[in-house]
Amino acid sequence: MTKVAVLGSGSWGTAFANVVADAGAAETVLWGRRAEVVEAVNTRHENPDYLPGITLNPRLRATGDVREALEGADFAVIAVPAQTLRANLAAWADAVPSDAVVVSLMKGIEVGTSRRMSEVISEVLKLPAHRVAVLSGPNLAREIAERQPATAVVACTDEETATRLQHICKSGYFRPYTNTDVIGVELGGAVKNVIALAVGVAVGMGFGDNAKAALITRGLAETVRLAVALGADEYTLAGLAGLGDLVATCSSPLSRNRTFGEKLGSGMTLEEVVAETRQTAEGVKSSQSILALARAHGVDMPITEAVVAMMYHGLPPADALLAFMSRSAKPERYGV
């Protein structure tokens, strides 16, 4: 039987491991760093720290031993904070089976290198493209753990690998689609976090749906510009991994990035928001890397620039919004 190891027992790692267990096509093992989480999954079939009140599939097994989780795994699915990926991979490299497909659930861009998560995986583990896949889309972890209907995109440059991954996570409530555009799928997932921060700020400042719609739409435009400059198919960004994920993340109070921005817009300082935020808001750190990537390729990303200025250069939210609204007038065309 196919074995899937999910490395990372936060909300999304746990929810995805539960999806695979519910799908029933693979043995599923969840690795967690904290012994109390592992114990709760194994004995009470729940993750009370990240998904309280939700009963997990009793076939889902957890372990605190990463080598045990990876032993014999056909798929190694990674769900750790994006900025910790490189260090974790270096520690796990000799335990990853020689023929396993490594799958990224992460939606971030590495600080310092501006590499996508699949690029970090390939570089550290020295893997060919057909052994690296990504999963993205409108995937709010709690809704999926509650077994509400959801969709996703599984992407790999090798279509057969993407199809194999699709089959092991397709359940009655979770419908994955395949794609070979890894660049577009990853950038859609990473940039939407930055746009969600901006939307959250606008909501926190008391602005309504017109402002949210403007930021979502223009945010999609700058995501398309960057993705196409890096070789992606612009139509990928019109799908689940682009527009779908962007709308869900910018609209839902379950979104960590939208919530982070909302607190900032309501008057809290960056330090105060960070201090009370338990789970990682990937857009905060990835915004710097995304902006660096855009500048390296001559791509204009005004919303991302405003978010970076708020997060790292002390620009007040009101001034950031003013800077965006004061930009020179231009015609609206898709991707412009």
C-alpha positions as CSV (number, residue, x, y, z in Angstrom):
1,M,0.0,0.0,0.0
2,T,1.1,3.5,-0.7
3,K,2.6,5.3,2.3
4,V,2.3,9.1,2.8
5,A,4.4,10.9,5.5
6,V,3.2,14.4,6.4
7,L,5.9,16.3,8.1
8,G,4.4,19.1,10.2
9,S,1.5,18.8,12.6
10,G,0.2,22.4,12.5
11,S,-3.3,23.1,11.3
12,W,-2.7,22.6,7.5
13,G,-0.4,19.6,7.9
14,T,-2.9,17.9,10.2
15,A,-5.8,18.7,7.9
16,F,-4.1,17.4,4.8
17,A,-3.0,14.2,6.6
18,N,-6.6,13.7,7.6
19,V,-7.7,14.2,4.0
20,V,-5.3,11.4,2.8
21,A,-6.5,9.1,5.6
22,D,-10.2,9.8,4.7
23,A,-9.4,9.1,1.0
24,G,-8.3,5.7,2.1
25,A,-5.8,5.0,-0.7
26,A,-2.7,5.3,1.4
27,E,-1.3,4.6,4.9
28,T,-0.8,8.0,6.4
29,V,1.7,9.0,9.1
30,L,1.9,12.5,10.6
31,W,5.1,13.7,12.1
32,G,5.0,16.3,14.9
33,R,7.7,17.9,16.9
34,R,5.7,18.1,20.1
35,A,5.0,14.9,22.1
36,E,1.6,16.1,23.4
37,V,0.3,16.7,19.9
38,V,1.5,13.2,18.8
39,E,-0.2,11.7,21.8
40,A,-3.5,13.5,21.2
41,V,-3.6,12.4,17.6
42,N,-2.9,8.8,18.4
43,T,-5.1,8.4,21.5
44,R,-7.9,10.9,21.2
45,H,-7.9,11.4,17.4
46,E,-7.6,15.2,17.6
47,N,-5.2,18.0,17.5
48,P,-6.4,20.2,20.3
49,D,-3.8,22.9,19.8
50,Y,-4.5,23.7,16.2
51,L,-7.8,22.1,15.3
52,P,-9.8,21.9,18.6
53,G,-13.1,20.1,18.5
54,I,-12.5,18.2,15.3
55,T,-12.3,14.4,15.2
56,L,-9.6,13.0,13.0
57,N,-9.7,9.8,11.1
58,P,-8.6,7.0,13.5
59,R,-6.4,5.5,10.8
60,L,-4.2,8.6,10.9
61,R,-1.1,7.7,13.0
62,A,1.3,10.2,14.4
63,T,4.9,9.9,15.5
64,G,7.6,12.2,16.9
65,D,10.3,10.3,15.0
66,V,10.9,11.8,11.6
67,R,12.8,8.7,10.4
68,E,10.0,6.4,11.4
69,A,7.5,8.7,9.5
70,L,9.7,8.7,6.3
71,E,10.7,5.0,6.3
72,G,9.2,3.4,3.2
73,A,7.2,6.6,2.3
74,D,6.2,7.0,-1.4
75,F,5.3,10.7,-0.7
76,A,6.9,13.0,1.8
77,V,4.6,15.9,2.3
78,I,6.1,18.9,4.0
79,A,4.0,21.4,5.9
80,V,6.5,23.5,8.0
81,P,6.9,27.3,8.0
82,A,8.5,28.4,4.7
83,Q,11.5,30.1,6.3
84,T,12.4,26.9,8.2
85,L,12.3,24.6,5.2
86,R,16.0,24.7,4.3
87,A,17.2,23.8,7.8
88,N,14.6,21.1,8.2
89,L,15.5,19.5,4.9
90,A,19.1,19.5,5.7
91,A,18.4,17.6,8.9
92,W,16.0,15.1,7.2
93,A,17.9,14.6,3.9
94,D,19.4,11.2,4.6
95,A,16.0,9.9,5.8
96,V,14.0,10.7,2.6
97,P,13.6,7.5,0.6
98,S,15.5,7.5,-2.7
99,D,12.4,7.2,-4.8
100,A,9.9,9.3,-2.8
101,V,8.1,12.3,-4.3
102,V,8.5,15.3,-2.0
103,V,5.4,17.5,-1.9
104,S,5.3,21.1,-0.7
105,L,2.1,22.4,1.1
106,M,3.9,25.7,1.9
107,K,3.0,29.0,0.4
108,G,6.0,31.2,0.8
109,I,9.2,32.5,-0.8
110,E,12.5,32.0,0.9
111,V,14.1,35.2,2.5
112,G,17.5,35.9,1.2
113,T,17.3,33.7,-2.0
114,S,13.8,34.5,-3.3
115,R,13.5,30.8,-4.1
116,R,10.1,29.1,-4.3
117,M,9.6,26.1,-2.0
118,S,10.0,23.6,-4.8
119,E,13.3,25.1,-5.7
120,V,14.6,24.9,-2.2
121,I,13.5,21.2,-2.1
122,S,15.2,20.4,-5.4
123,E,18.4,22.2,-4.3
124,V,18.8,20.8,-0.8
125,L,17.7,17.2,-1.6
126,K,19.2,17.2,-5.1
127,L,16.0,16.0,-6.7
128,P,14.9,16.0,-10.3
129,A,11.7,18.0,-11.2
130,H,9.6,14.8,-11.6
131,R,10.1,14.0,-7.9
132,V,9.0,17.4,-6.6
133,A,5.3,18.5,-6.4
134,V,3.3,21.2,-4.8
135,L,-0.3,21.5,-3.6
136,S,-2.1,24.8,-3.4
137,G,-5.5,26.5,-3.8
138,P,-8.2,27.8,-1.6
139,N,-7.4,25.6,1.4
140,L,-8.4,27.1,4.7
141,A,-7.3,24.3,7.1
142,R,-10.2,24.3,9.5
143,E,-12.9,24.1,6.9
144,I,-11.1,21.1,5.3
145,A,-10.6,19.4,8.7
146,E,-14.3,19.9,9.2
147,R,-14.8,18.0,6.0
148,Q,-16.4,20.9,4.2
149,P,-16.2,20.8,0.3
150,A,-12.9,22.1,-1.0
151,T,-10.7,22.0,-4.1
152,A,-7.0,22.2,-4.7
153,V,-4.4,22.0,-7.4
154,V,-1.6,19.5,-7.4
155,A,1.3,20.5,-9.7
156,C,4.3,18.8,-11.0
157,T,6.3,19.2,-14.2
158,D,5.6,15.4,-14.7
159,E,1.9,14.9,-15.3
160,E,2.0,11.3,-14.2
161,T,3.4,12.2,-10.8
162,A,0.7,14.9,-10.4
163,T,-1.9,12.3,-11.2
164,R,-0.5,9.9,-8.6
165,L,-0.7,12.6,-6.0
166,Q,-4.2,13.5,-7.1
167,H,-5.5,10.0,-6.5
168,I,-4.2,9.6,-3.0
169,C,-5.9,12.8,-1.7
170,K,-9.2,12.7,-3.6
171,S,-12.1,12.2,-1.1
172,G,-15.8,12.8,-1.0
173,Y,-15.2,16.4,0.1
174,F,-11.7,17.2,-1.3
175,R,-11.3,17.5,-5.1
176,P,-7.8,18.0,-6.4
177,Y,-7.1,19.1,-10.0
178,T,-3.7,18.5,-11.7
179,N,-1.4,21.1,-13.4
180,T,2.1,21.1,-14.8
181,D,2.7,24.8,-14.1
182,V,4.6,24.6,-10.9
183,I,5.8,28.2,-11.1
184,G,2.3,29.6,-11.5
185,V,0.8,27.5,-8.8
186,E,3.5,28.4,-6.2
187,L,3.5,32.1,-7.0
188,G,-0.3,32.2,-6.7
189,G,-0.1,30.7,-3.3
190,A,2.7,32.9,-2.1
191,V,1.7,36.3,-3.4
192,K,-1.9,36.0,-2.2
193,N,-0.7,36.0,1.4
194,V,0.8,39.5,0.8
195,I,-2.4,40.8,-0.8
196,A,-4.4,39.3,2.1
197,L,-2.3,41.4,4.5
198,A,-3.2,44.5,2.5
199,V,-6.9,43.6,2.5
200,G,-6.8,42.9,6.2
201,V,-5.3,46.4,6.8
202,A,-8.1,48.0,4.8
203,V,-10.7,46.1,6.8
204,G,-9.0,47.0,10.1
205,M,-9.1,50.6,9.1
206,G,-12.9,50.4,8.6
207,F,-13.0,50.3,4.8
208,G,-15.7,48.3,3.0
209,D,-16.2,45.9,0.1
210,N,-15.2,48.4,-2.6
211,A,-11.7,48.7,-1.1
212,K,-11.4,44.9,-0.7
213,A,-12.5,44.3,-4.3
214,A,-10.0,46.8,-5.6
215,L,-7.1,45.3,-3.6
216,I,-8.0,41.7,-4.6
217,T,-8.4,42.6,-8.3
218,R,-5.2,44.7,-8.5
219,G,-3.4,42.1,-6.4
220,L,-4.3,39.5,-9.0
221,A,-2.9,41.8,-11.7
222,E,0.5,42.1,-10.0
223,T,0.6,38.4,-9.3
224,V,0.0,37.7,-13.0
225,R,2.8,40.1,-14.0
226,L,5.3,38.4,-11.7
227,A,4.3,34.9,-12.6
228,V,4.4,35.5,-16.4
229,A,7.8,37.2,-16.0
230,L,9.1,34.0,-14.3
231,G,7.7,31.7,-17.0
232,A,4.3,30.8,-15.7
233,D,1.1,30.4,-17.7
234,E,-1.2,33.4,-17.0
235,Y,-4.2,31.2,-17.1
236,T,-3.0,29.3,-14.0
237,L,-3.6,32.5,-12.0
238,A,-7.2,32.7,-13.2
239,G,-7.8,29.3,-11.6
240,L,-8.0,27.7,-8.2
241,A,-4.3,28.3,-7.3
242,G,-4.5,32.0,-8.3
243,L,-7.9,33.7,-8.1
244,G,-9.5,31.0,-6.0
245,D,-6.9,31.1,-3.3
246,L,-6.7,34.8,-3.4
247,V,-10.4,35.3,-2.9
248,A,-10.6,32.7,0.0
249,T,-7.6,34.1,1.8
250,C,-8.6,37.8,1.4
251,S,-12.2,37.2,2.4
252,S,-12.1,34.8,5.3
253,P,-11.5,35.6,9.0
254,L,-9.9,32.1,9.2
255,S,-7.0,33.4,7.1
256,R,-3.9,34.1,9.2
257,N,-2.6,36.8,6.8
258,R,-5.9,38.6,6.5
259,T,-6.3,38.5,10.3
260,F,-2.7,39.8,10.8
261,G,-3.3,42.7,8.5
262,E,-6.7,43.5,10.2
263,K,-5.0,43.9,13.6
264,L,-2.4,46.1,12.1
265,G,-5.0,48.3,10.4
266,S,-7.0,48.6,13.6
267,G,-4.0,50.4,15.3
268,M,-1.9,47.6,16.8
269,T,1.8,47.9,16.3
270,L,3.7,45.3,14.3
271,E,5.4,44.1,17.5
272,E,2.0,43.7,19.2
273,V,0.5,41.7,16.4
274,V,3.5,39.4,16.1
275,A,3.5,38.9,19.9
276,E,-0.1,37.6,19.9
277,T,0.0,35.7,16.6
278,R,0.5,32.0,17.4
279,Q,0.6,30.6,13.8
280,T,2.8,31.8,11.0
281,A,1.5,34.5,8.7
282,E,3.7,33.6,5.7
283,G,3.1,36.8,3.9
284,V,4.9,38.9,6.5
285,K,8.3,37.5,5.7
286,S,7.7,36.4,2.1
287,S,6.7,40.0,1.1
288,Q,10.4,41.0,1.2
289,S,11.4,38.1,-1.0
290,I,8.5,38.6,-3.5
291,L,9.4,42.3,-3.8
292,A,13.1,41.4,-4.4
293,L,12.0,38.9,-7.1
294,A,9.8,41.5,-8.7
295,R,12.6,44.1,-8.8
296,A,15.1,41.6,-10.2
297,H,12.7,41.0,-13.1
298,G,11.5,44.6,-13.6
299,V,7.9,43.9,-12.4
300,D,5.8,46.6,-10.9
301,M,4.0,45.4,-7.7
302,P,2.7,48.4,-5.8
303,I,0.6,46.6,-3.3
304,T,3.5,44.4,-2.3
305,E,5.7,47.5,-2.1
306,A,3.2,49.0,0.3
307,V,3.0,45.9,2.5
308,V,6.8,45.7,2.7
309,A,6.9,49.4,3.7
310,M,4.4,48.8,6.4
311,M,6.1,45.7,7.8
312,Y,9.7,46.8,7.6
313,H,10.0,50.5,7.1
314,G,7.5,51.9,9.5
315,L,5.0,53.3,7.0
316,P,1.7,53.9,8.7
317,P,-1.2,51.9,7.1
318,A,-3.1,55.2,6.1
319,D,0.0,56.4,4.3
320,A,0.4,53.1,2.5
321,L,-3.2,53.2,1.2
322,L,-2.7,56.8,0.1
323,A,0.4,55.9,-1.8
324,F,-1.5,53.2,-3.6
325,M,-4.5,55.4,-4.4
326,S,-2.2,58.3,-5.6
327,R,-0.5,56.3,-8.3
328,S,-0.7,57.7,-11.8
329,A,-3.9,57.0,-13.8
330,K,-3.7,54.3,-16.5
331,P,-6.0,52.1,-18.6
332,E,-7.1,48.8,-17.1
333,R,-5.9,45.7,-19.0
334,Y,-5.5,42.2,-17.7
335,G,-2.1,41.8,-16.1
336,V,-1.2,45.5,-16.4
